[in-house]
Amino acid sequence: MVKKLKMIYYKLAKYFIDDEVYAMTLAIDKARMQGVKVGERCRFFSTEFSTEQYLIDIGNHVTIASGVFFITHDGGVWVIRELYEKHKNCNMVGKITIGDNVFIGMNSIIMPGVTIGENSIIGAGSVVTKSFPKNSIIAGVPAKRIKSLDEYTEKNKDILIDTKNLSENDKKEFILSNIKDINMKNV
């Protein structure tokens, strides 16, 4: 009963607390309560974890953007259970491991058995069906390694801007004044 009440609290709190605060506090608590292993200094804008949350291990300094799903089982066994008596109670599951310092873009899906190496970026909308080494930029359906983190950083060095310590108004003014020079292209 206490667990159910906490889950209701987490769902309601999302509507009353600043997104960044929720992502760094209550969303992490909710994931841990569900059984997900979570490191330190993470931000979860989504907490959509499959039924076997205990198979998900997330490192330190990981951001999970909105709409990300972690799937730890293959629902296709539903069909096999119906057709084969000897498999009527079968299941197929796989652990998901996310290394330290990883960003998972909006609406991505992480499939069973996947390991993502540290210092990696997963592009928005990716469907990650296999594991990738550290320092990888990953994107696509199915996801592929696009380039290394060093290649990504080098390619974008001229448009990396220092705005994290600016107020929202100062950031807006800076960006609008310099948009021609810093406008992102196909990164």
Salt bridges, closest charged atoms under 4 A:
GLU20 OE2 - ARG43 NH1 3.08
GLU40 OE2 - ARG32 NH2 3.86
GLU52 OE1 - HIS73 ND1 3.00
GLU85 OE2 - LYS88 NZ 3.11
GLU154 OE2 - LYS157 NZ 2.62
